[in-house]
Structures are given as C-alpha cells and as structure tokens.
Amino acid sequence: MNAPKKFLRLPAVIEMVGMKRATIYKRIAAGTFPAPVQIGPRAVAWDLAALADWQAGLETGVKKALV
C-alpha cells in the first residue's frame, strides 16, 4: 500500500529551505525550484518528496563542484 503524500504550506517550505517567499517564487519562475500544487480553490502546497529531491540535487551538485 502506498503511503499518502505529505504537502507543506508556504511557511513550512520557507522554514525547510531557508529562503524567503520572493526568492522561492523567483526560482519557481526560473524553473529551479519545485512548483506548488493546487490543493484548493485558493490554496497551494508543495509535495514534500519533490522538495526532498530538490534538496538532494543541491547536495549532489555541491559535491560535484567540490571534486
């Protein structure tokens, strides 16, 4: 059985990644940050797994740059 997906709202995303709201949305527009998903008529949230993959990609990129 698949575990249900966990979604984070913007304040939790800001805390998790350490970026401000404006920076997050600029990176979404640039295609360098996971886009949110619509969870209601006026609400969006981020898939925790997508954010974790994004962070892992950053770590991999840093390791490659240091080698």
N, C-alpha and C positions, 0 to 999 in steps of 0.2 A: 504494500500500500504506500502510495506517495504521501510524503508529509506536506501539509499545506504551506503555501508560500507565505513569507512574512514581509510586510510592507512597512516602510518607515515614512513618516511625515517630515516636512522640511526641517523643523527644529532638531529632530534626531539625526537627520542627514548632516546638518551643519556641525553638530557635535561630533559625529563619527569621522568626518573628513577634515575638519578644521578649516573650512573655507566659509566665507560669507555668502549670503544669498545671491548677491550680484555676480560674484565670481562663478558660482555654480551655474547660474543661468547663462552666463557668457560662454562657459565651457560646453554646455549643452548645445548652444547655437553653433559652436565651432566643431561639434562632433567629438569632443574629447572627454565627455562625462556622460554617464548613463542618463537617458531621458526618463522622466517620470511617467507613470501610467495613470490614466483616469480611473478613479475609484468611486466617483460620484459626479453629480452634475456640476459641482463647483469645488471638487477636491481631487488632488493628485497625491501620489505617494511613489516612493522608489522601492523597487524589488531589492531586498537585502542581498540576495545571491548576485545580482548584477553589480551592486556596489562592492561586494567582496571580490568579484572577478576583476573589477576595475582596479581595486587596491592591489591585488596580486600582480596585475600587469605593470603597475607602477614599480613595485618591488623588483620584478624581473628586469624592467628597463634600467633601473638604477644599478643593479648587479652587473648587467651587461656593459653599462657605461664605465663602471669602475675597473673592469678587466682589461 
